[in-house]
Amino acid sequence: MCKKIVTIAAIVLAVSGLTLAGNTATITTTGSGNSASATQSGDLNVATIEQVVDDSIAVVVQKVGSNNAKILQSSGSDHTANINQLTAGNDALIQQFGYYQVGTTTQDVGTGNIARMWQSGYGWNTATQLQQGSGNRAVINEQRNPWGATAGNTASQTQILDNNKATLQQKGQGNNAVQYQEGNNNWSGEGYGPLGIWQDGNNNYADIYQFGNTNRASISQTGDWHWSTISQIGDGNIATVVQGP
């Protein structure tokens, strides 16, 4: 099978002191084993990568400004998606359908960033989000496929600094969820839903770690044979765990 590699680079242009931005990059690949990447420098850029079938790799790097990045990978297995955004006010979305998918979002610096990741299919998917800055929002949603329960997904969210919110949802069996928040007035929950970690199924694991003051953490697990831990270091923190059928 022939492997295709597609790369798009959009660089800021300076003309008489005027910075030109607002670039749009769209990449669509079909077939197996394709690689696609988009690199943008500037403000108000949009990058979209769509891939179909197996073993595809998609990378978006946005270096400056408030940008929007989307990676859509449908059907098949062993897709890899990576979004890396710098500075503030960015929006990152990864959607993957299938199994053995890997999705990673990194928002290194800034405030007001949004990271969303949706994974659905047979299971064994991995989702990772990192945000460093204040006032950020993160959500991971791993759903079962229409033909049965999702199994063996792993998801982690890390937020550094203050006033951040994170939500992590998993449906199915044998899933693992971890949230780590370091700073003050962070919420495990209220990112795009009221709960920090919500797991629907059996034999799931959930862990929340918070370091700082006036933080909130919540875990809800429906079904049987669950394990959950909330660890909070600091003052004025609130923790809630609900387990039941």
N, C-alpha and C positions, 0 to 999 in steps of 0.2 A: 504494500500500500504506500502510495506516495505521500510524503509528509510535506505540508505547506507551512511556510513561516511568513507572517504578515506583520509589518511594523509601520506605525505612523508616528511621526514626531511633529508637534506643533509648538513653535518657539515664539516667544514674545518679540515683536518688532518695535523698534524705537525710531521714530521719524520726527525730527525737530522737537524732541522732548515729549512727544506723544506716544503713549504706550498702547499698542493695539492688542486686544485679546478677544474673548468671545468666540473661540474656535470650536468647531464641532467635528468630531471624528467618529465614524461608524464603520465597524468591521463585521462582516458576516462570513462564516466558514461552514462548509458542509463536508461530511466525510470524517474519517477517523484520523487521529494522530496529528491534528493541526495545532499550530502555535500562533497566537495573535497578541500584539502588544501595542499600546498607545501611550505616548509620553507627551504631556502638555505643560508649558510654563506660561503663566499669565492668569488673568482673572476671568471668571464667568465662562469657563470652558465646559464642554459636554463631551464625554466619551462613552460610547456604547459598543460592546462586543457581544455578538450572538454566535453560539456554536451548537452544532447538532452532531449526534453520534458519539463515539467513544474516544477516550484518551486525548482529549483536547486540553490545551493550556492557554489561559488568558491572563494578561497582566496590564493594569492601568496604573500609571504614575502621573500624579498632578502635583506640581512643585510649588506653585504660588497662587494665592488668591482663593476665592470662594468658587468651588467647582462641583460638577456633578458627574459621577461615574456609575455605569451600570454594566454588569456582566451577567448574561443570560445563557445558561447551558442546559439544554433540554435533551432528554433521552440518553440511554446508554450508561456507561460506567467510567470511573477513573478520570473524571474531569478535575482540573485544578484551576482555581480562580484566585487572583491576588490583586487587591486594590491598595495603593499607598498614596495618601494625601497629606500634604503639609499645610500649615497655617490654619485659618479659621473659616467657619461657615461652609464646610463641605458636606456633601451628601453622597453616601456610598451605598449601593444596592447590589447584592449578589443573589441570584436565583439559580438553583440547581435541582434537577430532577434525575433520579437514578440511584445508583449505589456506589460505594467507595469514592464519594466525592470529597474534595478538600477545598474549603473556602477560607480565605484570610483577608481581614480588613485591618489596616494600620493607619491611624490618624495621629501623627506624631506630636503636633503642636497646635495650640489654638483653642478657641472657645466656640460653642454653638455648632459643633459637628454632629452629624447624624449618620449612624451606621446600621444597616438592616441586612439581614441574611435569612433567606428562606431555602430550606432543603426538604425535599420530599421524595419518596421512592421506597425502595426495598430496605434501605438502612446502611449501616456501617459507614456513615458519613462523619466528617470532622469539620467543625466550625470554630473559628478563632477570631476574636475582635480585641484590638488594643486601642485605647484612647488616652492621650496625655494632654490635659488641659481641663478647663472648668466649663460647666454648663453643657456638657455633651450628653447625647442620647444613644443608646445601643439596644438592639433587639435581635434575637436569634429565635427562629421558629422552625423546628424540625418535626415534620408531620409524617404520619403513616400514609402508605400508598392506598389506592382504592381497593386493593385485593387482599389486604391483610395488615398486620401490625408492623410498624417500623422496628428494627432491632439494632442494638449495638451502636447507637450514635454517641459522639463525644462532642461537647460544646464548652467553650470557655470564653469569659469576658473579663477584661482587665481595664480598670479606669483609675487614672492617677490625677489628683487634685480634687477640687471641691465642686459641689452642686451638680454632680453627675447622676444619671438615672439609667438603669439597665433592666431589661426583661428577657427571660429565657424560657421558652416553651418547648416541651418534647412530648410526643405521643408514641406509645409503643412499649416494648420490653427491653430491659437491659441497657438503658441509656445512662449516660454520665454527664452531669452538669456542674460547672464550677464558676463562681463569680468572685472577683477580687477587686475591692475598692479601697483606695488609700487617699484619705483626705477627710474633709468635714462636710456635713450636711449632704451626704450621698444617700441615694435611695436604691436599694435592690427592689425594683418595682417602679411603676409609674412611667417607665420609658415609653411603652405603647400598651401598657396593661397594668392592672393593679398589683400583680404579684411579681416578685423578683424571679423565682424559679417555680414553674408549674409543670408537673409531670403527670401524665395520664396513662396508666398501664401498670405493669408489675415489674419487680426486681430492678428498680431504678435507684441511682445514687445522686445526691445533691449536696454541694458544699458551698457555703458563702463565708468569705473572709473580709472583714472590714477593720481598718485601722484609722482612728480619728474620732471626732466627737459629733454628736447629734446625727448619727447615721441610722438608717432603717433597713431591716432585712426581713424577707418573708419567703417561705417555702410552702408549697401545697402539693401533696402527692396523693393521687387517687389510685386505688388498687391495693395489692398485697406485696409484702416482702420488700419494703423500701428501707433505704438508709439515708439519713440527712444530718448535717452538722452546720451550725452557725457559730462562728467565732468572731467576737467583737472586742476590740481593745480601744478604750477611750471612755469618755463620759457622755451621758445623756442619750445612749443608744437604745433602740427598740428592736426586738427580734420576735418573729412569729413563725411557728411551724404547725401545719395541719396535715394529718395523715388519716386516710379513711377510704372506705370502699366507694 
